[in-house]
Amino acid sequence: MTRRFALIIFSKFDLCLLRMASLLVPGRQRSEWEMEWQSELWHVRKTCTPDCSLSWRGEREVTAFCLGAFQDAFCLWRESGQQRVPLATTKGSAVQCLRFLITLIAVSYGVALLLPGVRAALQPSRSRMAQSLVLIRNARYTQDSVPTISAEQFQVWKLRKQHLFDGFAFYRVEREPLSNASHGQTTVGVAHASLNLFELLGLSLRLPFSGGNSLEKQPRVILSNEVWRAKFGGDPNITGRMVTVGLREAVVAGVATAGSWRLPGKVDVWLLEPDTEMVPDRAGFVVAHLTSSGARDLWSENGHMTARTPDGSMDDFLCGSLAERIQGPRDIFLFAVFLACLALPATTSLPLGEYRLSSRKLSWSTRLRRWSFLTGKIALLLPIVYLVSLDLAYLRSTLETSSSEYIQLVFSFSICLFGLRWALRDQRQRCPVCLGKLSHPAQVGQPSRTFLAWNGTELICVGGHGLLHVPEMPTSWFSTQRWLYLDPSWEVLFAEPSLVSTGYF
């Protein structure tokens, strides 16, 4: 009785070892290997323990065999980890492609949030106030970046009752030294501006100065974000301190938001001064705020803003809208995308190839998924173009607005054009069934027999769905690439074909 009970215990223990080893085997092969090990265990036990006798030496050999099953299981587990998913679903899957594009969007948007100039360009709040603001210039000048309005003319307009405008602001830019007791002296671009400039433009300030009894009558100066960080080390207690601008002492009233200044002139410091202290014969820039009726009167049929000037003379001055300056990044992006779409047919082939139906009929869901994938790539490409071009254009907030706009236009056009080319080329090299990237290119045929036999490159879908034939030289009978669907019986020649149809792509 004791020997029989011991034999049962050893048998159960050996079967338990084999069951534990089978847990390491991939699920699709688990039952097959467990049955194989159990049949081999029966032969091993018959050989090592004849006549079902209890032999310690024989039981050790049987147990050693069961422990050897763990080595087989580990080998199968490692091979399954290496070949679990085919190449088309790991290195060229549709999901991986979309994840890569989404990652680029996230990275470029993160960079945009870190760059002050880009962050300011993305803010839509300034576009609302730009609709009713105009920049007035002399009609004899073609560029609005040249100061053409004298301070005397500005004061005449401001004092006279107006029908078109309900507010004026003036500024002129000069290079002057800026210094204080603790940070030394440096030469910067100083804008001598009227007191209402920032209020008229709707620009917000960082670290605004609330004022004090002893400093209320002192001239106010506003620092740009770049000067505040470079010359004053980003001191959060800079407001309220005295600085010398040129020959005048002024109190720091705040710091302008990075990238908020988009008017003509490279300005580092704004010195706000009353109208009585302006030099009458110095030319500068005039910004005016339109009334509701004035906006209708200024817009002419040809789309250019012209009208009677505030002093009553006819066509001596022109009024240009500031909306284009503040909404520029978005408009430039749309214009660049339009140019890229026009240039795309001249730089790459638009057809995606021939997909002739054979014994394998493609369902409508498969076709819809294929076109949805192409649409998704293009839809994700557009925000990448917009954000990356902004990151490159406004990487240095010290650049002039016009320079940043040219940089954005060039990069938007280039990235969009090459991005669209990549989207089409990538779509041509994918399987229409599983959307996996085709691989294993092989050269077929001879160039000398191009007109007698097919010559080109052959790519294969590792899921066993078909072959892609790309001609080396387009001919009248084979001008574009063709897809050849394989019969389902071919799938037995490909590794793990079932995984391609289980959603790993």
C-alpha positions as CSV (number, residue, x, y, z in Angstrom):
1,M,0.0,0.0,0.0
2,T,2.8,2.4,0.9
3,R,4.7,1.7,-2.4
4,R,1.5,2.2,-4.5
5,F,0.8,5.5,-2.7
6,A,4.4,6.7,-3.4
7,L,4.1,5.9,-7.1
8,I,0.9,7.9,-7.3
9,I,2.6,10.9,-5.5
10,F,5.5,10.8,-7.9
11,S,3.2,10.6,-11.0
12,K,1.2,13.5,-9.8
13,F,4.3,15.5,-9.1
14,D,5.7,14.9,-12.6
15,L,2.4,15.8,-14.3
16,C,2.4,19.0,-12.2
17,L,5.9,19.9,-13.4
18,L,4.8,19.4,-17.0
19,R,1.7,21.6,-16.4
20,M,3.8,24.4,-15.0
21,A,6.2,24.1,-17.9
22,S,3.3,24.3,-20.4
23,L,2.3,27.7,-18.9
24,L,5.5,29.2,-20.3
25,V,4.5,28.0,-23.8
26,P,2.5,30.4,-26.1
27,G,-1.2,29.8,-25.9
28,R,-1.6,28.6,-29.5
29,Q,1.0,25.8,-28.9
30,R,0.3,25.0,-25.2
31,S,-2.0,22.0,-25.6
32,E,0.1,20.5,-28.4
33,W,3.3,20.6,-26.3
34,E,1.6,19.4,-23.2
35,M,0.3,16.3,-25.0
36,E,3.7,15.7,-26.4
37,W,5.4,15.9,-23.0
38,Q,2.9,13.6,-21.4
39,S,3.3,10.9,-24.1
40,E,7.1,11.1,-23.7
41,L,6.7,10.9,-19.9
42,W,4.9,7.6,-20.4
43,H,7.7,6.2,-22.4
44,V,10.4,7.5,-19.9
45,R,8.6,6.0,-17.0
46,K,8.2,2.7,-18.7
47,T,11.9,2.7,-19.4
48,C,13.2,3.9,-16.1
49,T,10.7,2.1,-13.8
50,P,9.9,-1.3,-15.4
51,D,7.1,-3.3,-13.9
52,C,5.9,-0.1,-12.1
53,S,8.4,-0.8,-9.4
54,L,9.6,1.9,-7.0
55,S,13.1,2.9,-7.9
56,W,14.7,6.1,-6.5
57,R,17.2,6.2,-9.3
58,G,14.4,5.8,-11.9
59,E,12.3,8.5,-10.3
60,R,15.2,10.9,-10.4
61,E,15.6,10.3,-14.1
62,V,11.9,10.9,-14.7
63,T,12.0,14.1,-12.7
64,A,15.0,15.3,-14.6
65,F,13.1,14.7,-17.8
66,C,10.2,16.8,-16.5
67,L,12.6,19.6,-15.5
68,G,14.0,19.5,-19.0
69,A,10.6,20.5,-20.3
70,F,11.2,23.9,-18.7
71,Q,14.2,24.4,-21.0
72,D,12.0,23.6,-24.0
73,A,9.4,26.0,-22.7
74,F,11.9,28.8,-22.3
75,C,13.2,28.3,-25.8
76,L,9.6,28.4,-27.2
77,W,8.9,31.6,-25.2
78,R,12.0,33.4,-26.5
79,E,11.2,32.4,-30.1
80,S,7.6,33.5,-29.6
81,G,8.8,36.9,-28.3
82,Q,11.0,37.4,-31.3
83,Q,8.4,36.2,-33.9
84,R,5.1,37.0,-32.2
85,V,4.3,39.9,-34.5
86,P,5.5,39.9,-38.2
87,L,7.8,42.6,-39.5
88,A,4.9,44.4,-41.2
89,T,3.1,44.9,-37.9
90,T,6.1,46.1,-35.8
91,K,8.2,48.3,-38.1
92,G,5.6,49.5,-40.5
93,S,2.2,49.2,-39.0
94,A,-0.5,51.8,-39.6
95,V,-0.9,52.4,-35.9
96,Q,2.8,52.9,-35.4
97,C,2.8,55.5,-38.2
98,L,-0.1,57.4,-36.7
99,R,1.4,57.3,-33.2
100,F,4.7,58.7,-34.6
101,L,2.8,61.6,-36.2
102,I,0.9,62.2,-32.9
103,T,4.1,62.2,-31.1
104,L,5.5,64.8,-33.4
105,I,2.5,67.0,-32.8
106,A,2.9,66.7,-29.0
107,V,6.6,67.5,-29.2
108,S,6.2,70.5,-31.5
109,Y,3.4,71.8,-29.3
110,G,5.5,71.4,-26.2
111,V,8.3,73.3,-27.8
112,A,5.8,76.0,-28.8
113,L,4.7,76.4,-25.2
114,L,8.4,76.8,-24.0
115,L,9.2,79.5,-26.6
116,P,7.7,82.9,-25.6
117,G,7.5,84.1,-29.2
118,V,5.6,81.1,-30.4
119,R,3.3,81.1,-27.4
120,A,2.4,84.7,-28.1
121,A,1.8,83.9,-31.8
122,L,-0.6,81.1,-30.9
123,Q,-2.7,83.4,-28.7
124,P,-6.0,84.3,-30.5
125,S,-6.9,87.1,-28.1
126,R,-5.0,89.8,-30.0
127,S,-6.8,89.1,-33.2
128,R,-10.0,90.5,-31.8
129,M,-8.7,94.0,-31.2
130,A,-6.8,94.0,-34.5
131,Q,-10.0,94.2,-36.5
132,S,-10.6,97.8,-35.6
133,L,-7.0,99.1,-35.6
134,V,-5.3,100.7,-38.5
135,L,-1.8,102.0,-39.2
136,I,-1.8,105.4,-40.9
137,R,1.1,106.3,-43.3
138,N,1.9,108.8,-45.9
139,A,0.6,107.8,-49.4
140,R,3.9,108.8,-51.0
141,Y,5.6,105.8,-49.3
142,T,5.0,102.2,-50.3
143,Q,6.3,100.6,-47.2
144,D,4.6,100.8,-43.8
145,S,7.9,100.1,-42.0
146,V,9.1,103.7,-42.7
147,P,8.0,106.4,-40.2
148,T,6.1,109.1,-42.1
149,I,3.8,110.9,-39.6
150,S,5.2,113.7,-37.5
151,A,4.3,114.2,-33.9
152,E,2.8,117.6,-34.8
153,Q,0.4,116.0,-37.3
154,F,-0.5,113.4,-34.7
155,Q,-1.5,116.1,-32.2
156,V,-3.6,117.9,-34.8
157,W,-5.6,114.7,-35.5
158,K,-6.0,114.0,-31.9
159,L,-7.3,117.4,-31.0
160,R,-9.8,117.6,-33.9
161,K,-13.2,116.0,-33.7
162,Q,-13.2,112.8,-35.8
163,H,-15.9,110.7,-37.6
164,L,-13.8,107.7,-38.5
165,F,-11.5,107.3,-35.5
166,D,-12.1,107.5,-31.7
167,G,-8.5,107.0,-30.6
168,F,-4.9,107.7,-31.7
169,A,-1.5,106.6,-30.5
170,F,1.9,107.6,-31.6
171,Y,5.4,106.2,-31.3
172,R,8.9,106.7,-32.8
173,V,11.9,104.4,-32.4
174,E,15.5,105.5,-31.7
175,R,18.6,103.8,-30.5
176,E,19.5,105.1,-27.0
177,P,21.4,103.9,-24.0
178,L,19.6,102.2,-21.1
179,S,21.3,102.0,-17.7
180,N,20.7,101.7,-14.0
181,A,22.9,101.6,-10.9
182,S,23.1,97.8,-10.6
183,H,23.1,96.4,-14.2
184,G,25.3,98.9,-16.2
185,Q,24.6,100.4,-19.6
186,T,23.5,99.0,-22.9
187,T,22.1,100.4,-26.2
188,V,18.6,99.4,-27.1
189,G,15.8,100.4,-29.4
190,V,13.6,102.9,-27.5
191,A,10.1,103.7,-28.6
192,H,9.0,107.2,-27.4
193,A,5.3,106.5,-27.3
194,S,2.1,108.2,-26.2
195,L,0.7,107.3,-22.9
196,N,-2.3,105.3,-24.4
197,L,-0.3,103.1,-26.8
198,F,-0.6,99.9,-24.8
199,E,-4.1,100.6,-23.8
200,L,-5.1,101.2,-27.5
201,L,-3.4,98.0,-28.7
202,G,-4.8,96.0,-25.9
203,L,-1.4,94.6,-24.8
204,S,-1.1,93.1,-21.3
205,L,1.9,93.6,-19.0
206,R,3.7,91.3,-16.7
207,L,4.7,92.6,-13.3
208,P,2.6,95.8,-13.6
209,F,3.6,98.7,-11.3
210,S,0.8,99.9,-9.0
211,G,2.6,103.3,-8.5
212,G,3.7,105.3,-5.4
213,N,3.4,108.8,-4.1
214,S,7.0,109.7,-4.8
215,L,7.0,108.1,-8.3
216,E,3.7,109.1,-9.7
217,K,5.1,112.1,-11.7
218,Q,8.1,110.2,-13.1
219,P,8.1,109.0,-16.7
220,R,7.1,105.4,-17.2
221,V,9.2,102.8,-19.1
222,I,8.1,99.3,-20.2
223,L,10.8,96.7,-20.8
224,S,10.5,94.0,-23.4
225,N,10.7,90.4,-22.2
226,E,14.1,89.9,-23.9
227,V,15.7,93.0,-22.3
228,W,14.2,92.1,-18.9
229,R,15.8,88.6,-19.0
230,A,19.1,89.5,-20.8
231,K,19.9,92.8,-19.1
232,F,18.1,92.5,-15.8
233,G,18.4,88.7,-15.2
234,G,14.6,88.3,-15.1
235,D,14.4,90.1,-11.8
236,P,10.8,89.8,-10.6
237,N,11.2,93.0,-8.5
238,I,12.3,95.2,-11.4
239,T,9.1,97.2,-11.4
240,G,9.2,100.4,-9.5
241,R,13.0,100.8,-9.9
242,M,14.6,103.8,-11.6
243,V,16.5,103.5,-14.9
244,T,18.0,106.0,-17.3
245,V,16.8,106.1,-20.8
246,G,19.0,108.4,-22.9
247,L,19.2,111.4,-20.7
248,R,16.0,110.9,-18.8
249,E,15.2,109.0,-15.7
250,A,12.1,106.9,-15.6
251,V,10.5,104.2,-13.4
252,V,9.9,100.7,-14.7
253,A,6.2,100.2,-15.0
254,G,6.1,96.6,-16.2
255,V,7.4,94.0,-18.7
256,A,5.7,93.4,-22.1
257,T,4.6,89.9,-22.9
258,A,7.0,88.1,-25.2
259,G,6.1,88.3,-28.9
260,S,3.2,90.7,-28.3
261,W,4.8,93.6,-30.3
262,R,4.1,93.1,-34.0
263,L,4.1,96.7,-35.2
264,P,6.9,98.3,-37.4
265,G,10.2,98.9,-35.7
266,K,12.5,96.8,-33.5
267,V,11.6,98.0,-30.0
268,D,13.3,96.9,-26.8
269,V,12.0,99.6,-24.4
270,W,8.9,101.8,-24.5
271,L,9.2,105.2,-22.9
272,L,5.6,106.5,-22.3
273,E,5.6,110.3,-22.4
274,P,2.8,113.0,-22.6
275,D,2.0,114.7,-25.8
276,T,3.6,118.0,-24.6
277,E,7.0,116.3,-24.4
278,M,7.0,115.0,-27.9
279,V,9.4,116.5,-30.5
280,P,7.1,118.0,-33.1
281,D,9.2,117.5,-36.2
282,R,10.3,113.9,-35.5
283,A,8.5,111.3,-37.7
284,G,7.0,108.2,-36.3
285,F,4.1,105.8,-36.6
286,V,0.4,106.5,-35.8
287,V,-2.1,103.8,-34.8
288,A,-5.8,104.6,-34.9
289,H,-8.9,102.9,-33.6
290,L,-11.8,102.8,-36.0
291,T,-15.4,103.5,-35.1
292,S,-18.1,101.1,-36.3
293,S,-19.1,103.5,-39.1
294,G,-15.5,104.3,-39.9
295,A,-14.7,100.7,-40.6
296,R,-17.4,100.6,-43.3
297,D,-16.3,103.8,-44.9
298,L,-12.6,102.8,-45.1
299,W,-13.1,99.5,-46.9
300,S,-13.0,100.2,-50.6
301,E,-14.1,98.0,-53.4
302,N,-10.6,96.8,-54.3
303,G,-9.9,95.6,-50.8
304,H,-7.4,98.3,-49.9
305,M,-8.1,100.7,-47.0
306,T,-8.2,104.3,-48.2
307,A,-10.2,107.3,-47.2
308,R,-10.1,110.9,-46.4
309,T,-7.4,111.6,-43.8
310,P,-8.4,113.0,-40.3
311,D,-7.5,116.5,-41.3
312,G,-9.9,116.6,-44.3
313,S,-7.4,116.4,-47.2
314,M,-8.0,113.8,-49.9
315,D,-5.9,110.6,-50.3
316,D,-2.8,112.1,-48.7
317,F,-2.5,109.2,-46.3
318,L,-3.4,105.4,-46.4
319,C,-4.7,103.3,-43.6
320,G,-3.6,99.7,-43.4
321,S,-5.3,97.1,-41.2
322,L,-3.3,95.6,-38.3
323,A,-5.4,92.4,-38.5
324,E,-3.0,90.9,-41.1
325,R,0.0,91.6,-38.8
326,I,-1.6,89.9,-35.8
327,Q,-3.3,87.0,-37.6
328,G,-0.3,86.5,-39.9
329,P,0.9,83.1,-38.8
330,R,-2.4,81.4,-39.6
331,D,-2.8,83.2,-42.9
332,I,0.8,82.4,-43.9
333,F,0.3,78.8,-43.0
334,L,-2.9,78.5,-45.2
335,F,-1.1,80.3,-48.1
336,A,1.9,77.9,-47.8
337,V,-0.4,74.8,-47.8
338,F,-2.1,76.2,-50.9
339,L,1.2,76.6,-52.7
340,A,2.4,73.2,-51.6
341,C,-0.8,71.6,-53.0
342,L,-0.2,73.4,-56.3
343,A,3.5,72.3,-56.5
344,L,2.7,68.7,-55.4
345,P,1.7,67.4,-58.9
346,A,4.9,68.8,-60.4
347,T,7.2,67.1,-57.9
348,T,5.6,63.6,-57.4
349,S,3.2,61.2,-59.0
350,L,-0.3,61.4,-57.6
351,P,-1.8,57.9,-58.6
352,L,-1.5,55.3,-55.9
353,G,-1.2,52.4,-58.4
354,E,-3.5,49.7,-59.8
355,Y,-5.3,47.4,-57.3
356,R,-6.9,44.8,-59.5
357,L,-9.3,42.4,-57.9
358,S,-8.7,38.7,-58.2
359,S,-10.0,35.7,-56.3
360,R,-9.7,37.8,-53.1
361,K,-12.5,40.4,-52.9
362,L,-11.8,43.4,-50.7
363,S,-14.6,44.3,-48.4
364,W,-15.9,47.9,-48.2
365,S,-14.6,48.2,-44.7
366,T,-11.0,47.3,-45.9
367,R,-11.2,49.9,-48.6
368,L,-12.6,52.5,-46.2
369,R,-9.8,51.8,-43.7
370,R,-7.2,52.2,-46.4
371,W,-8.5,55.6,-47.4
372,S,-9.1,56.7,-43.8
373,F,-5.5,55.9,-43.1
374,L,-4.3,58.2,-45.9
375,T,-6.7,60.9,-44.8
376,G,-5.5,60.6,-41.2
377,K,-1.9,61.0,-42.2
378,I,-2.6,64.2,-44.0
379,A,-4.8,65.5,-41.2
380,L,-2.0,64.9,-38.7
381,L,0.6,66.3,-41.0
382,L,-1.1,69.8,-41.2
383,P,-0.7,70.7,-37.4
384,I,2.8,69.4,-37.6
385,V,3.6,71.8,-40.4
386,Y,2.0,74.7,-38.6
387,L,3.6,74.1,-35.2
388,V,7.1,73.2,-36.5
389,S,7.1,76.2,-38.8
390,L,6.1,78.5,-35.9
391,D,8.8,77.0,-33.7
392,L,11.4,77.7,-36.3
393,A,10.1,81.1,-37.3
394,Y,9.8,82.5,-33.7
395,L,12.7,80.6,-32.2
396,R,14.4,84.0,-31.6
397,S,11.9,86.5,-30.4
398,T,14.4,89.3,-31.2
399,L,13.7,88.9,-35.0
400,E,11.6,91.4,-36.8
401,T,8.0,90.4,-37.5
402,S,8.6,90.5,-41.3
403,S,11.7,88.2,-41.0
404,S,9.7,85.7,-38.9
405,E,6.9,85.7,-41.4
406,Y,9.3,84.9,-44.3
407,I,10.9,82.1,-42.3
408,Q,7.5,80.7,-41.5
409,L,6.4,80.8,-45.1
410,V,9.5,79.0,-46.4
411,F,9.4,76.3,-43.7
412,S,5.6,75.8,-44.0
413,F,5.8,75.4,-47.8
414,S,8.9,73.1,-47.6
415,I,7.6,70.8,-44.8
416,C,4.1,70.6,-46.2
417,L,5.4,69.7,-49.7
418,F,7.8,67.0,-48.6
419,G,5.2,65.8,-46.0
420,L,2.6,65.3,-48.7
421,R,5.1,63.6,-50.9
422,W,6.0,61.2,-48.0
423,A,2.3,60.5,-47.3
424,L,1.7,59.4,-50.9
425,R,4.9,57.4,-51.2
426,D,4.2,55.7,-47.9
427,Q,0.7,54.8,-49.1
428,R,2.0,53.2,-52.3
429,Q,4.3,51.0,-50.2
430,R,1.6,49.5,-48.0
431,C,-0.5,46.4,-48.3
432,P,-4.1,47.4,-49.1
433,V,-5.4,44.6,-46.8
434,C,-3.4,44.9,-43.6
435,L,-1.8,48.4,-44.2
436,G,1.6,46.9,-43.3
437,K,4.7,48.3,-44.8
438,L,5.9,46.1,-47.7
439,S,9.4,44.7,-47.4
440,H,12.0,42.3,-49.0
441,P,12.5,44.1,-52.3
442,A,13.7,41.9,-55.1
443,Q,14.9,42.9,-58.6
444,V,13.0,40.9,-61.3
445,G,13.7,40.8,-65.0
446,Q,16.4,42.4,-67.2
447,P,16.5,46.0,-68.4
448,S,17.3,44.8,-72.0
449,R,14.0,42.9,-72.1
450,T,11.8,45.8,-70.8
451,F,9.4,45.7,-73.8
452,L,9.3,41.9,-73.9
453,A,8.9,41.0,-70.3
454,W,8.3,42.7,-67.0
455,N,11.3,44.4,-65.4
456,G,11.3,46.1,-62.0
457,T,11.1,45.7,-58.2
458,E,8.9,43.3,-56.4
459,L,7.9,43.8,-52.8
460,I,6.0,41.4,-50.6
461,C,3.5,41.6,-47.7
462,V,4.9,39.5,-44.9
463,G,1.3,38.7,-43.9
464,G,0.9,36.8,-47.2
465,H,-1.7,39.1,-48.7
466,G,0.1,39.9,-52.0
467,L,3.0,41.2,-54.1
468,L,3.6,44.7,-55.3
469,H,5.2,45.1,-58.8
470,V,7.0,48.5,-59.4
471,P,8.2,48.9,-62.9
472,E,11.8,50.0,-63.4
473,M,10.8,52.0,-66.5
474,P,7.2,53.0,-67.2
475,T,6.0,51.6,-70.5
476,S,2.7,51.7,-72.4
477,W,1.6,48.3,-71.0
478,F,3.0,48.7,-67.5
479,S,3.1,52.4,-66.6
480,T,2.4,52.3,-62.9
481,Q,2.8,49.9,-60.0
482,R,0.4,47.0,-59.7
483,W,-0.8,44.9,-56.8
484,L,-1.1,41.1,-57.1
485,Y,-3.3,39.5,-54.5
486,L,-2.2,36.1,-53.3
487,D,-4.7,33.2,-52.7
488,P,-5.3,32.4,-49.0
489,S,-3.5,29.1,-49.5
490,W,-0.2,31.0,-49.7
491,E,-0.5,32.1,-46.1
492,V,1.0,28.8,-44.9
493,L,4.3,30.0,-46.3
494,F,4.4,33.0,-44.0
495,A,5.3,33.1,-40.4
496,E,2.4,33.7,-38.0
497,P,-0.1,34.7,-40.7
498,S,-3.0,34.7,-38.1
499,L,-1.5,37.5,-36.2
500,V,-1.9,39.9,-39.1
501,S,-5.6,39.4,-39.0
502,T,-6.0,39.6,-35.2
503,G,-5.4,43.3,-34.9
504,Y,-1.7,43.8,-34.3
505,F,-1.5,46.5,-37.0
